[in-house]
Amino acid sequence: MNAFTYTRARDLGAALREIAGNETAKFIAGGTNLIDLMKENVERPTRLIDITHLPLREIEPAADGGVRLGALVTNTDVAYHPEIERRYPLLSQAILAGASPQLRNMASVGGNLMQRTRCAYFYDTATPCNKRAPGTGCSALTGFNRYHAILGASEHCIAVHPSDMCVALAALDAVVRVTGPAGDRSIALTDFHRLPGDRPDLDTNKRADELITAVELPAEGFREHYAYVKVRDRASYAFALVSVAAAVRLDGDSVAEARLALGGVAHKPWRDREVEASLRGQRPSRAAFERLAETLLRGVQGFGDNSFKVALAKRAVVRALTVAAGHTREAAA
């Protein structure tokens, strides 16, 4: 681990002043990802700015009838908050499917959004990796790529985003609030993370001198018809091979609206709104869900070791939509 200096920010203004103009400075909160990356010499910040004392730990009503999650609220506090369990059970379920209780107790909402890929080549500084060292190549393309992307990848990177929470947030149409020298702005969760393209080293559309202050959930939480399906190598403390967050709103015996976000398959939580819209007006059925899955993954191919993910993702989509369409809070109790 390289030498670095440390400072604790007492307010937002101080935090932003500390990071301004310093390209090698990093904010730190729970540290559940950044510290690991520093130990492996993947991240080498010269300055850490501790933001754990900033007033960003509230879960409170948002102006539009939704809920605002402060960036420093822990994953555990979100998952078990009565309002989240009642109105946004999809989010609670996704968070509890991720990591371990110890990590959830430390990990923050903002940190979850900013976590980096768990690609083994990204962590191995002895191997080429365009995300870690742009222009060196992508070892996963011809290496062991069982856990890698089947959607939205490029010749420069086939890594996947590891978050469970973000998959649910994408399905819920959450909004990320950030602040920086130019003021406050909002970024749709579905636009927050980037596809790799030719700049896989850039994970998000947040600027380096900006700080996440909150994530806002809309009023509609799909609390009656939802499912989070996570397929992994072991039952706990494992990243997804494929995950699916599904949310459905029914009008009588037909689908009025469907939301579908996939994890473990792309550089960001994956949504296709056109494919989602194809379910509108249809009766929820296995046949309809299978048609949607085929359309969503039509022509998709893996990179060898991960080719099995295509069929697995189709089955996971059908499973998630089937559970969501038949799910009620009473049935889940």
N, C-alpha and C positions, 0 to 999 in steps of 0.2 A: 504494500500500500504506500502511495506517495505521501509526502508531507503536505499538510494543508493548515490553513488558519480557520478559526471558528468564531462565529458571533451569533448572539441571540437577538432577534428583532423584536421590539416591544410593540410596534404598530405597523400597519400596512405601509405607510409612507417610508418608514425606516427600512423595511424589507426591500422595497422597490429601489431605494437609494443604494442599498448594499450591492444589489445585483447589476445595477445600471453600468453598462460599459465594460463589464467583466465577463468575458466569454467563457471563462473556466470556473465560474462560481456556480453553485447549485443550492437550491432550497432543500431542506431536509425536515421531515416531520417524523413519521413512524420509522422510516429507514429500512423497511423490510425488504426492499429491492436494491436501493442505492448502496447500502453498506456491503451487500454481497458483491455487487459489481465493482466496488472499490477494492475489496479484498482480492478480487481476481485481476485487478489492473485493467479492467474494461473501461471503467469510469475513473478519471484522474483529476477531480476538481482541486483547484488550489485554494478554494474557500468554500466553507459550508455555512449557510445562513439558516439558523434554526428558527422555524416559524411556529413552533408548538405553542407559544404563548399568545398568538394572535387571536382575536375574538371571532373565530370561525368554527365554533363547536356547537352551534344550535341546529335543531330540527324544528322548523317553524312554518306557519302558513305562508304561502306565496300569494301574490296579488291576484292571480287569476283563478284562485280556488284550489291550486295545487299545493305542493309541499316543497320547501326549500331545505336542502341538506348542506350545512356548512362544510367547507372543504376539509376541515380537521376532525369532523365526526368520524369515529372509528367504524369499521365495517360491522363489528358486533353491535354497536349501538343502533346502527341503521336496521340491521336484520331483526332485532328484537324490539324495536320501538313499536308501541301499540298502534300508532297511526299508520305506520308502514305495513305492519302485519295485516291490518284491517283493510286498507285501501290499495296497497301495492304488494300483495302477497307474492307476485312473480319476482319482484326484486329481492324480497326477503329470502325466497327459496334459492335464487341464484347465488346470493352471497354465502349462504350456508353450505352450498355445494363446493365452495372453493376453499383452498388452503386448510389450515388447522385452527382450532380455537385460539391458540396462542398468537398466531399471526393475525387473525381477525381482530384480536384485542388491541393490536398495535397499528395495523394498516388503516390508513385514512381514505376518505372518499377521493380527495384530490390525488393522493399517491396511487390509488388503484387505477385512475385514469392514465397516470404517467408511467406506470410500470413498463419495462421493456421486455422484449421477447426472451423466451427461455431456450432459444435455439442453441444447441451445444457448441456449434461453431462460433457463434457470437461470444460465448463465454471463454472459448479456447483461443488465447492470444497467439498461439503458435500456428494457427490456421488462417487462411484468407477469409475475410468477411467484409463485404461492402457496407454493412450497417455499422460495423465497428471502425473500419478503416476504408473509407470510400476509394474505389478504384482498384482494390486488391483482388476482387472476384468473390464468387459465392460458392463456398465449399459444399453446401447442401445440395446444389443442383445435381452433382454426380456422386455425392456421398450418401450417408445414411440419412434419409429424409422421411422417415415414418411419421413424424409428428408435424410435418410441414404443410404449406398451403396448397389448396387445389383451386382456389378462386382468387382473382385479382393479383396474382403473382407476376413477376417480371423476370427477365434474364439476369437482373441484378440482385434479386432477393426473393426467397420463397419462405421466409419466416412467418410465424403467426403471432397474433396478439394473444396473451395468455389469460386475460381477465374473464371471470364469470359475471361479475357485477355489470361490466360494460355491455355485455350481450343483452341483459335485461333492460338496461337503460336505453339501448338503441331501440328495442321493441316498443318501449314506452314513449318514445319521442322526447326524451329528456333534453334539457338545455344546459350547457356549461357556461357559467359566468366567470369572466376573467377581468383582471384590472392590470394596468401598466402605465407607463409614462404618458400615453395618449388618452388615458381614461378607461372607463369600463366598456366592455362589449360582451355580446352573447354569441355562442357558437353552438349550433345544433350538435347533439352528441354524435349523430350519424356523419357529421362533417368534421368532427374534432380530430379523429385519427386519419392518417393518410394511407393510401396504397403506396407500395414501394417505388414504382416507376423507375426513374434513373437516380433517385435520391433516397435510398432506403435508410440513410442515416437520420432522416427527419421523420420522426414518429407521428407528430401531431401538427396541427395548424395553429397552435399556441406559439406566440413569439417567445424567444428566450428571456426577454425582460418582463414578461407578464407572469402573474400569479393567479392560479385558480382560487376563487373565493367561495363558490357554491355550485351545486348542481340542482336545478329546479325540475320537479316532476309536474306534468300537467294534471289537470283535475281528473281526467279519465285514467283510472288505474287498472281496468279490466279485472276487477276483483272476483268476478263470478266465473269467468272462463279463461283459464290460463294454464300453462305448464312450462316447466324448465326440465329438459331432458339432457343429461350429461353422460356421455359414453367415455369411459376412461379405462386404463389398464388395471386399476385397483379401486376399491370402493371409497377410499378416503385419501386426502392429501396428494392428489394427482391432477395434472392438467388435462384438459379435455382433448380427446382425439377428435370428437365432434360434440358440440353442444347446440341446443335449439331452445330459444325462448319464443313461445307461441302465445298469442292473446287473441281472443275471438269475441266479437259482440254479435249476438243473435237477435234477429227480428222474427219472432215466431219460429218457424221451422227452417229458416234460411239464414245464411251468413250476411250480416249487414256490414261487417268490417273484420278484417283479419290482419294481424301483425305477425311477422316472422323474422327473427334475427338469428344468425348462425355464428357460433364461435369455434375456434380450433381449425378453421378452414381458410382463413385469410389474414392479412396484415392488420385488419380492423374487423369489428363486428359487421357481419355481412347482411345487408337487406336489399331486396329487389321489390320496390313498391309496385311495379307493373305486374309482377307475378302475384303478389299479395292481392291486388285488385281483381285478379281473375277468379277469386273465390266468391266475390260479392254476388249475392243473389242466388247462390247455389245451396242446395241442401248439404249439410255436413255429412260426408260419407267417406269411407275408405277409398272408394274409386276416385272421388274428387281430390282427395289429399294426395293420392298416388300420381294423378295427372299433374298436380302442382309441383310435386317433387321432381318429376321427370322434366318438366319445363325449366325449373330452377337450375337443374344440373345438366341440361342437355349439352352434349359436346364437351363436357368437362373431362379432363384427363389428369392423372397424377404424374408423379416424377419417378415412379418405380416402387420404392418401398411404401409410399403413401397412396398408391392407386386404389387400395381397398376403401379409402375414405369416401369415394364417390358413391358406392352402393350403401355404405354405412350412413352417410348423410341423408340419402333418400329415405332410408328406413327410420332414421331419427326424426325427420320432418313429419312423416306420416304418424309416427307415435306421438309426437308432441301435439300435433293438431287434433288427433283423436282424443287424447286426454283433455286438452283445452276445451274442445267442443262439448264434451260430456261432463266437464268439471263444474261443481258448485261448491260453495263454502261448506254447505251442509254435508255434501258427500265427502269432503276432505277432512272433516272433523273426526 
